[in-house]
Amino acid sequence: MWKTFYNSYIYLLFLMIGLLHPNQANSYVKSSDSLFVDRLHQIVKIKKEKKRNKQLDDLFIKSTNNGSFLTLYSFNEILKENLAPLWIKYCGQIVDKLINTQGLEITKDWLISLKDQGIANREVEQMLVSLIQASPEQANPVELIIHWYALNQQWEKVWMQRKALDIRFKSGGKEVSDFGIASFQRQQWPLVNQIFDYLIKTYPRSPQILNWKQLLLASREQSIQNKMVIEKTEFSNLIQSYRELRKDRGANASTAETYLAEARIFMYQLNQLDSAEKVYQQGIVLSESNINLQAQMKLELGDVYLYAGRKYDALIQYAQVEKLVKDSPIAYEAKLKTGKLYYFTGDFELAKANFDVLKQSTQKEIANDALHLSWVIEDNTGIDTLETALKSFATIQWLYEQKNVQQADKALEELVKNQKGQSLEDDILYLMAQRALEKKQIEQAKLFFKDVYDRFDQDIYGDDSLFHYLQLMDFKDKDLCIQFVTKYPSSIYLPIIRKHLSTP
């Protein structure tokens, strides 16, 4: 069916551009690419080279009028006979005529039809390169090869041609900038770095120069964070670059996001909470016209206070966020953080009140976290009047939240010895499984997750522990996957499990 549709499409296109006359319609309907292939095989058997070559040229010229050599079947047979240069030559002639008579966009659509058929990238690329070489002063052939590379997601080649075109025609960098932004959205950080570095150096007086610098800095930050080993000097250089950008552009609403980026470096990468606090505060003042950005910075400033042990300052920031952006994802996150802070510091009644509100949140992850923590409190309060065990467990979780990992690990080892057979045992084992996973102790993590599922499958962490165990097993245990679907029909992980069950 597809071949019939495609041949009809090619026929109509050729008719439109004048390569096929209306009176040829009947003969085209009766013919097919198989006639082309039969004739091709006959000609290649001719021993006299001159005669063979002439008849091959005649065949391709005739086929240019009906498009029969442009199907995948014909293309593959041409390759088998080592006649790719002829296909490239005559396909190039068609493309050249299309550009001249129908324009660039129609020709791009025609290339898409080749791609959809599965015509090999290499031969089409060679055909387009030959057109560029034949008309180096023309931009359209280069635009076509850029289009072809993009269809095949060969982004480095797109960049090489886009850059060459910009250099040759001195177009001001607009197309390069558009490609850079698209690459940024695809998170291709090394490529983005090259693109915006080129633009900044090539067009230093462009009105877009500051936007390019900001995008380059954001990309550089992502590139650094994706490295296995990071030197602190790299982050220090980024901070200096953000400050230079603000010096050039001014400290105002347009540069407010750079304060967020800089503060995050101080907080998460350099662990300099005092510096992070100052930068967040500066950014909050400058982002008054962008309440979502301001709310995000207030939320993260609350985290700075949390890590510094300043409970009430953190609570004030979270409350301000809830008021600033009511009924938004950021507001729900602030309420969750408020609940967690009460939980970490042993105010379980206030913590549960916040979690219970969030259990109906439209944000699934937030609702799931709130539900779990509410259950933890419900299952482990009232057992002893001082709630000593739960307070110890919550303190350990807070230590992890504050990145005091060694102290938390040591406290967790002590707690697990004292809570065997107690109501907190599943919570402790699940936390130990998570820690093993963070430390890349995969086999240990598997054992912990499986133990939680085997012993506490109907409790809080039943679906979580089974899901993580299956994930570590690459979902190969189909029986356990079926058990998951049966036992946990409302789990947030259900779509993932079903997807793997449907995969052979």
BALUMDO-740478 format. One record per atom (N, C-alpha, C): residue in one letter; z, y, x. Coordinates in steps of 0.05 Angstrom, whole numbers, plus 5000, padded with zeros to 4 digits. Atoms other than C-alpha are relative to their C-alpha. Example, Ala and Ser with C-alpha at 12.3 -4.5 7.8 and 13.67 -1.06 7.14 Angstrom:
! BALUMDO-740478
A500049765018;A515649105246;A500050245018;S499949764984;S514349795273;S501450224985;
END
This chain:
! BALUMDO-740478
M500049765017;M500050005000;M500050255017;W499949764983;W501950485056;W497450055014;K502549964986;K495450365093;K497950134981;T501849885020;T491550515029;T500650294996;F499249725003;F495551155019;F499250165024;Y500549854976;Y494751365090;Y497050055004;N502949974997;N487251235092;N498950214980;S500849805020;S486451645028;S500850285009;Y499149744990;Y490552205059;Y498150105022;I501949934978;I486152205122;I497350084989;Y502649945012;Y479952185080;Y499950284987;L499949745013;L482052785038;L500250235021;L499749804980;L484053165100;L497350065014;F502649964987;F477353045134;F498050134982;L501849885020;L473753225070;L500650304999;M499249725002;M477653875068;M499050165024;I500849854976;I475954075140;I497049975006;G502950014996;G468653885134;G499049785019;L500950224983;L468553265177;L498749774984;L501150215017;L466652825117;L498650134977;H501649895022;H461352995066;H500649854974;P499450135025;P462452844992;P498349764995;N501750235005;N456452374990;N500749765016;Q499250234984;Q459951935041;Q502349854987;A497650115012;A465651784993;A499749714993;N500350285008;N462851134966;N500149815023;S500050184976;S461550845035;S502749985012;Y497350014988;Y468551045057;Y501849814984;V498350175016;V471850694999;V499549715005;K500850274995;K468050065015;K500749915029;S499450074972;S469750095089;S503049995005;S497150014993;S476449995125;S500250005030;D499650004971;D479450015194;D499349735011;S500750274989;S478049265199;S497149995008;L502849984991;L470549425202;L499850135027;F500049874974;F471949895259;F500949805022;V498950194979;V476049355296;V497949785005;D502050214996;D470648825284;D497750105018;R502149884984;R465349285312;R500950055029;L498949954974;L469849475370;L500049755017;H500050264985;H470748745390;H497249915008;Q502850084994;Q463248635387;Q499050165024;I501049834979;I461749225432;I501249945027;V498850054974;V466749065486;V499049755014;K501150254988;K463248395497;K497350065013;I502649934988;I456848755518;I500450025030;K499650024971;K456048625593;K499050255014;K501149774987;K451849235610;K501850244995;E498049795003;E456849795623;E498950254986;K501249765012;K452150375606;K499649974970;K500650055028;K450050065540;K502749984985;R497450035014;R457249875523;R501450274996;N498749745003;N459950565537;N498750184980;K501549835019;K454450905496;K500749914971;Q499450105027;Q455850455436;Q502950054992;L497249935005;L463350565443;L500250294991;D500049725008;D462151315441;D498950044972;D501249975027;D457651245381;D502049904978;L498150115019;L462950815346;L502350204994;F497849815003;F468451325358;F499150264986;I501149765013;I464051915338;I499749954970;K500350075028;K462351555273;K502849974986;S497450055012;S469651365262;S501650264998;T498749735002;T471752095274;T499450114972;N500749905026;N468152235208;N501449864977;N498650145022;N471951705168;N502949945007;G497250034993;G478551665206;G500949715004;S499250284999;S478350915213;S501349925026;F498750074974;F480650915286;F502850125002;L497449874999;L486951305268;L502349854986;T497950165012;T490750745233;T501549855023;L498550154980;L496150355270;L498649745008;Y501450254994;Y492049715265;Y497850055020;S502249944981;S485950035298;S501150095027;F498849904976;F490350385349;F501049775018;N499050224984;N493649735371;N497749835012;E502350154989;E486949385378;E498650155022;I501249834979;I484249965419;I501649975026;L498450044977;L490149895466;L499649735013;K500450274989;K489049145473;K497449995016;E502550004986;E481949295496;E500050205023;N499749814978;N484649805547;N498150254996;L501749785006;L480850365512;L501650254991;A498449785008;A486550855504;A498850275007;P501349744993;P482651415541;P498150094978;L501949925021;L477351395486;L501550104975;W498549925023;W482551435431;W501150285005;I498849744993;I485852025467;I497850224998;K502249815000;K479052375475;K499350094972;Y501049935027;Y476852335403;Y502250094981;C497849905015;C483652435373;C500550305007;G499749734991;G484053065415;G497950194987;Q502149835013;Q477453315386;Q500850064971;I499249955028;I480253225315;I502250214999;V497849814999;V486653595333;V498950285006;D501149744993;D482654155365;D498650134976;K501449905023;K478354235303;K502050084978;L497949945020;L484454215258;L501350275005;I498749754993;I487854775296;I498250244994;N501949775003;N481555215294;N499350054971;T500949965027;T479955095221;T502350024979;Q497850015020;Q486654965186;Q502650125009;G497649874989;G491855265232;G502149815010;L498050164986;L498055025267;L501749834981;E498250155017;E502354805209;E498749764988;I501550235011;I497054355178;I499849785022;T500250184978;T496054045247;T502649865006;K497350134997;K503553925254;K500449784980;D499750215021;D503453555188;D498349765006;W501850234993;W497653135213;W501349835022;L498650154980;L501752945274;L502349844988;I497950155014;I507452745228;I499049744989;S501250255012;S502752255194;S499649795022;L500250194978;L501351935262;L502749885007;K497350094993;K508751895277;K501049814979;D499150175021;D510251595209;D498849725001;Q501350264998;Q505251045222;Q501149835023;G499050144977;G508550865288;G498150015024;I501849974977;I502851095334;I501650075024;A498449984976;A505451055405;A500350295010;N499449734991;N508751685433;N498350075025;R501349944974;R505451615502;R497250104997;E502849925003;E498251655480;E499750274986;V500149745013;V499452235432;V500850225019;E499249804979;E503152595488;E497750065019;Q502249964982;Q497352485535;Q497750164988;M502149865014;M492452735483;M500850304998;L499249725002;L496553375473;L500150145027;V500049884973;V497353485548;V497150075008;S502849944994;S489753445555;S499050254986;L500849755014;L488953985502;L501250255014;I498749784986;I493954425539;I498550075026;Q501549964975;Q490154325604;Q497350124995;A502649905006;A483554475571;A500150304991;S499749725009;S486155135541;S502750115008;P497449924991;P491955375584;P500850284990;E499449735010;E491456075555;E500950004971;Q499350025028;Q492855825484;Q502949904996;A497350085006;A499855755455;A500249764981;N499950215021;N498155285397;N500349725011;P499650284990;P497254645438;P502849955011;V497250044990;V504054765471;V501949984976;E498450025024;E507154875402;E499849724988;L500450275010;L504154215381;L501549795016;I498650204984;I507053825439;I503050044997;I497249955006;I513754155427;I500849874973;H499550125026;H513253925355;H500149695002;W500050294996;W511553225377;W502549905014;Y497550084986;Y517353185426;Y502450024981;A497849975019;A522053435371;A500049774980;L500150225018;L519552895324;L501149755012;N499050234986;N521352385377;N502750055013;Q497449934990;Q527952735393;Q500250005031;Q500049984971;Q525952845466;Q500650295007;W499149724999;W530053485471;W499650135027;E500449884973;E529653575547;E497050085003;K502949934998;K521953565542;K499450254982;V500349775017;V522354055484;V500850255015;W499049784985;W526454515528;W498150095023;M501849944978;M521654465587;M497550164990;Q502449875011;Q515654655544;Q500650274987;R499249755012;R519455195505;R500450215021;K499649814978;K521555515570;K497450095013;A502649934988;A514555475600;A498450194982;L501449825019;L511655795537;L501250285001;D498749745000;D516756355539;D499350155026;I500749874974;I515356495613;I497150095000;R502949944999;R507856475603;R499350244982;F500849795019;F507556935542;F502050224997;K497949795000;K513957345554;K500650094971;S499749965028;S515757285481;S502850124992;G497449885006;G522757585486;G502349814995;G497950205001;G526556935480;G500849914972;K499150075027;K526956875403;K499949704995;E500350285005;E524156175399;E501949835017;V498150134982;V528355965459;V502850024988;S497449965012;S534556255426;S500449824975;D499950175024;D533055895360;D500549715008;F499750274990;F532355245399;F502849965011;G497350024989;G538855385435;G502149974979;I498150025022;I542655485370;I499849734987;A500350265011;A539654845342;A501349795018;S498850184980;S541854485406;S503050014999;F497049965003;F548854785398;F501049844976;Q499250145024;Q549154495328;Q499949705004;R500150294993;R547153815356;R502049925021;Q497950044980;Q552753895407;Q498949885026;Q501250094975;Q548053785466;Q500750205022;W498949794984;W552454185513;W498650055026;P501449944974;P548954095581;P497350154995;L502549875007;L542354295548;L500550294991;V499349735010;V545554895512;V500750185024;N499349844976;N548455125579;N497550105014;Q502549934987;Q541455125610;Q498550224984;I501649825016;I538255485552;I501150285000;F498849735002;F543156065545;F500450135028;D499949894973;D543956135620;D497250135007;Y502749904996;Y536356225623;Y499650274985;L500449765017;L536356735566;L501550245012;I498349794989;I542057145597;I498750125025;K501249914975;K538557185664;K497350124996;T502849915004;T531557295637;T499950264983;Y500149775018;Y533157815583;Y502850155000;P497349874998;P539358205608;P500450244982;R499849775017;R537758795563;R499549944970;S500550075028;S536658405499;S502450084983;P497849945019;P540758625438;P501649754993;Q498650255006;Q542657885432;Q501749915024;I498850104975;I545657845502;I502949924996;L497250065004;L552957855479;L500449754983;N499950245016;N551757325426;N499349755018;W500750224982;W548356895479;W502349935019;K497750044982;K554256985526;K502349854986;Q497850125015;Q559156785472;Q499349704994;L500850285005;L555156155455;L500149845026;L499950144974;L554555975529;L502949935007;L497250054994;L562156045537;L501149774983;A499150215017;A563455605477;A498949735008;S501350254991;S558555085503;S501349905026;R498850074974;R561555105573;R502849884995;E497350115006;E568454985543;E499849714990;Q500450285010;Q565854365505;Q499249825023;S500950164977;S562454115569;S502349925017;I497750054983;I568854175608;I501949794987;Q498150175014;Q573053825555;Q498949714998;N501250275002;N568153235553;N500049865027;K499950124973;K569153105628;K502449805001;M497850194996;M573352515650;M502250125016;V498149874983;V576752925704;V499450304999;I500449715003;I577853675694;I501850145020;E498549834982;E580054175746;E501150244984;K498849785014;K584854705721;K498550265005;T501549764993;T580655225757;T497650054981;E502349985019;E574955075707;E501050154975;F498949865023;F579455305650;F500650295007;S499449734992;S581755905689;S497550175001;N502549854999;N574556105700;N499050064972;L500849955028;L573156035625;L501650234988;I498349785011;I578956485608;I499050275011;Q501049764988;Q576357005657;Q497350094987;S502549945012;S569456955625;S500450114972;Y499449895027;Y572357065555;Y500950295002;R499049734997;R575857685580;R497850195008;E502349834992;E569557955613;E498250064976;L501649965025;L565857845547;L501250224983;R498749805017;R571058255510;R499950275013;K500249744986;K570658795563;K497250124995;D502849915005;D563058835552;D499750084970;R500549985029;R563358775476;R502250164986;G497849865012;G570059095462;G501949804986;A498050165014;A576458805432;A499950084971;N500449935029;N574558795358;N499549744985;A500350235017;A573058335300;A497849815010;S502250174991;S566558085332;S500849825023;T499150174977;T570357805392;T502649864994;A497450125007;A576457555354;A500049695005;E500150294995;E574156825360;E500549935029;T499550064972;T574556875435;T503049985006;Y497150024997;Y582056985429;Y500949724991;L499350275009;L582556335390;L499349795022;A500850194979;A578655965444;A501750025025;E498349964977;E582756275500;E502849894996;A497350095006;A589356135466;A500249705001;R500050305000;R587455405456;R500149895028;I500050094972;I586155335531;I502950025011;F497349974990;F593055615547;F501949794988;M498250185014;M596355175495;M499549715006;Y500550294999;Y592854505499;Y499249905028;Q500950094974;Q589954495569;Q501850085023;L498349914978;L594554905613;L503049994994;N497250025008;N601054815573;N501550265007;Q498749754995;Q602655555581;Q500550134973;L499549925027;L605955695514;L500450304997;D499649715002;D608056415529;D497450155000;S502649875000;S600956605547;S498449954975;A501350065025;A598256245486;A501050174978;E498849845021;E603056615441;E498950295001;K501049724997;K600857305468;K497150024990;V502849995007;V593457145460;V499649954970;Y500150045029;Y594356865389;Y500750264985;Q499149765013;Q598157495369;Q497950225001;Q502249804998;Q592557945396;Q497749934981;G502250095018;G587357535359;G500650044971;I499249975028;I591157555294;I499750294991;V500349725007;V591258315295;V497150074996;L502949935000;L583758355308;L498449854979;S501650165019;S581757845256;S500850054971;E499249935027;E584358205194;E497749994980;S502350005018;S577358245165;S498949714995;N500850285003;N576557485172;N502549834995;I497450125006;I582357165135;I500249715007;N500050284993;N580256445149;N500649975030;L499550004971;L580056585224;L502950085006;Q497349914996;Q586656955220;Q502049784992;A498350225009;A589756385181;A500149775020;Q500150214980;Q587455885233;Q501750075024;M498449914977;M590556295289;M503050004994;K497250015007;K597056375251;K501149714999;L499350285001;L597155625239;L500649895028;E499750104973;E596255475313;E502350155015;L497749864989;L601356015332;L502649864991;G497850165010;G606155625288;G500449755017;D499850234983;D604655015330;D501150075028;V498849904975;V606255415393;V503050014997;Y497149985004;Y613055565364;Y501349724996;L499050275004;L613854835343;L500449865027;Y499750134974;Y612554585414;Y502250135017;A497949864985;A617255105441;A502849964988;G497550055013;G622754865394;G501050234983;R499249775016;R622855515354;R499349944970;K500550115027;K623455185285;K499550224980;Y500249805021;Y624455805242;Y497550185004;D502449844996;D618856205275;D497549844991;A502350165008;A614155625263;A499849994969;L500050015030;L616255575189;L499050264988;I500949745010;I614956325180;I496950015002;Q502949994997;Q607856255208;Q498649824979;Y501250195019;Y606255645164;Y500150124972;A499749885027;A608956015102;A498050234997;Q501949795001;Q604556615119;Q497149904995;V502650125004;V598456165123;V499649924971;E500250095028;E599855865055;E499550234981;K500349775017;K600356555025;K497350145004;L502449854993;L594256835061;L497549864989;V502450155009;V589256285041;V500949784980;K499050185020;K592155964978;K498049794992;D501750225010;D589455284955;D497549955017;S502250064982;S585055205016;S500849775019;P499350214981;P584654635067;P502050095021;I498149904980;I588255085118;I502750034988;A497449975013;A593755225068;A501449734996;Y498950275002;Y594654475055;Y501049905027;E499250084973;E594954355129;E502650135008;A497549854994;A600354895136;A502349884985;K497850125016;K604454575080;K500849735012;L499550254987;L603753895115;L501750045025;K498549944976;K606154195180;K502850094994;T497349925008;T611954515144;T501749764993;G498650255007;G613853845115;G500849845024;K499550154975;K613253515183;K502350125016;L497949874985;L617654035215;L502749954988;Y497450075013;Y623153925164;Y500749715006;Y499650294995;Y622253175174;Y501049965029;F499350034972;F622553225251;F502950085005;T497349894995;T629053625247;T502149894981;G498050135017;G632453175196;G500550114973;D499749895027;D631753595133;D498249844981;F501850195014;F628953005094;F499550084971;E500449925028;E629953285024;E497850224998;L502149795000;L625853915040;L497349895008;A502450134991;A620753495077;A498649854978;K501150165022;K619753025018;K498850174978;A501049825021;A618953604970;A497250105007;N502749914991;N613053865011;N498049774999;F501950224999;F609953175020;F499249924971;D500650085028;D610453014945;D498050194987;V502049805010;V606553654929;V497249925010;L502650054987;L601053444978;L498849724994;K501050275006;K600352724953;K497550014982;Q502349975018;Q595252974902;Q497950185012;S501949824987;S591453404952;S497249885000;T502850104999;T583853364950;T499149935028;Q500650084972;Q583953305026;Q501249725005;K499050284999;K584452545034;K501849955023;E498450064977;E587252535104;E502850134997;I497549875004;I592653045086;I501649854979;A498650155021;A594452675022;A501049735010;N499250264989;N594752015060;N502450045019;D497749954982;D599352305114;D502550074984;A497749925017;A603852625061;A501249764986;L499150245014;L604151975022;L501649825018;H498650174981;H606151575083;H502750115007;L497549884991;L611552055106;L502050014977;S498250015024;S614352105035;S501249734996;W499050275003;W614851355032;W502049935022;V498250054978;V618151325101;V502850114993;I497449875008;I623551805076;I501349854977;E498950145023;E624351445010;E501149735007;D499250274993;D624950755042;D502450005019;N498050014979;N629850965096;N502350204996;T497749825006;T634651465063;T501849864980;G498150125018;G640851275026;G501149745010;I499050254988;I641850665070;I502650045014;D497449924990;D647151005111;D500250304995;T499749735009;T650051675092;T499150215021;L500849814978;L648551995160;L497049995006;E502950034995;E641351735161;E499350005029;T500249984971;T642251625235;T497449885011;A502350144990;A636551135246;A497450174995;L502449855007;L631351555210;L499950265016;K500049764983;K633552185247;K499249945028;S500950074973;S632751825313;S497049955001;F502950055001;F625851585293;F498450264997;A501449755004;A623752275269;A500150175026;T499749854975;T626352585334;T498049895021;I501950124981;I622052095374;I497150094993;Q502649905008;Q615952295333;Q499650295008;W500249724992;W617453025347;W499650025030;L500550004971;L617852875422;L497149955006;Y502950054996;Y610852585417;Y498450244993;E501449765010;E608653195378;E500150225021;Q499649794980;Q611353635434;Q498849915028;K501250114976;K607753195487;K502049925021;N497950114982;N614352955517;N499849704999;V500750285005;V611252265522;V502049815014;Q498250184986;Q615751945575;Q502749974986;Q497450005014;Q622152145540;Q499849854973;A500350135026;A619451915473;A499649705003;D500450294995;D617151235501;D502649865006;K497450124993;K623951105530;K501849984976;A498450005024;A627451295465;A499049794980;L501250195019;L622650855425;L500849715008;E499250274991;E624250245468;E502949944993;E497250045008;E631650345455;E500349964970;L499850025029;L630650435381;L499149734989;V501150255010;V626449805371;V502049785004;K498050204996;K632149395400;K502250004979;N497849965019;N637149675350;N499249964971;Q501050005028;Q632749635288;Q498649754992;K501350255008;K630348915287;K501249904973;G499150095027;G630748665215;G500850224982;Q499249775017;Q632249365189;Q497650124986;S502249885016;S628149785141;S498050165016;L501849844983;L625150205197;L498249835018;E501450164981;E622349615235;E497050024999;D502949985002;D615249665207;D499050275010;D500849734991;D615050415221;D500050015031;I499850004971;I617250305293;I497749835012;L502150174989;L612349735305;L497250144997;Y502549865004;Y606650145276;Y499750235020;L500149794980;L608450735322;L499549885028;M500450134975;M608650255381;M497149915003;A502950075000;A601650005362;A498350245007;Q501549754994;Q599150715362;Q500250085029;R499549924972;R602250855430;R498449815018;A501550194983;A599150215459;A497050085000;L502849925002;L592450455433;L499450245017;E500349754984;E593351145464;E500049945030;K499850074971;K595050815531;K497949805008;K502250194995;K588750375526;K500949715005;Q499050284999;Q593049745521;Q499049854975;I501350105024;I588149435473;I501249744989;E498950255009;E590848725471;E502850034988;Q497349955010;Q597948975461;Q499850144973;A500449865026;A595549435405;A499249804978;K500950205019;K592048855371;K502449844989;L497750165007;L598548445372;L501850164981;F498249845017;F602649015343;F498850044972;F501249955027;F597749185287;F499949744983;K500150265015;K596948445268;K502849924991;D497250065007;D604548355269;D500950164975;V499349835022;V605448945222;V498749904974;Y501450105024;Y600148675174;Y501149734991;D499050275007;D602747955176;D502750024986;R497250005009;R609948155162;R500550214978;F499549785019;F609248795121;F497550084985;D502649945012;D602548745086;D500150164974;Q499749855025;Q605249045021;Q501550265004;D498549764995;D608949615054;D498150235008;I501549754995;I606750315077;I497549965017;Y502250014980;Y602450105136;Y498249764997;G501650245004;G599149485107;G497150045005;D503049954997;D592049765101;D499450125026;D500549864974;D592650205163;D500049795023;S499750194978;S594949635208;S497749805000;L502250195002;L589649145182;L497450145008;F502549864993;F584149665188;F499850045030;H500149954971;H585949845260;H499649735015;Y500450264987;Y586449105278;Y497149924998;L502850085004;L579548965248;L498150185017;Q501649814983;Q576749585284;Q500049915029;L499850094972;L579349325351;L498549745004;M501450264999;M576048655334;M497050044993;D502849945007;D569349005319;D499349894972;F500450095028;F570148775246;F498649734999;K501350264999;K567948075266;K501349794981;D498650195018;D573147715223;D499450074971;K500949945027;K569547725156;K502049924979;D497950085019;D575147345121;D502150214997;L498049795001;L580147875139;L498950254986;C501349785014;C575148405116;C500149974970;I499950065029;I574748065048;I502850034990;Q497249975008;Q582348035046;Q500750304996;F499549715001;F582448785059;F499050114973;V501249905025;V577748935000;V501749914976;T498450115023;T581948484954;T502750134998;K497349905000;K588748744975;K500350314997;Y499849714999;Y587249484984;Y497650144988;P502449895013;P582049704933;P499950314999;S499949715000;S584350434936;S500350125027;S499649904972;S584850495012;S497750205008;I502149824991;I581251075045;I498149875020;Y501750144981;Y578450565094;Y498049824987;L501650205014;L574950155040;L497050035005;P502949974995;P567950465049;P499149895027;I500750104973;I568050295123;I500049695000;I499850295001;I570249575110;I497649884985;R502350105015;R564849485057;R497450025015;K502449974984;K559549755103;K499749785021;H500150214980;H561349245156;H499649724987;L500550255014;L561548685105;L497149964992;S502850025008;S554448855083;S498149985024;T501650024976;T552048835155;T500049725010;P500150284992;P549648145177;P501449965027;
END
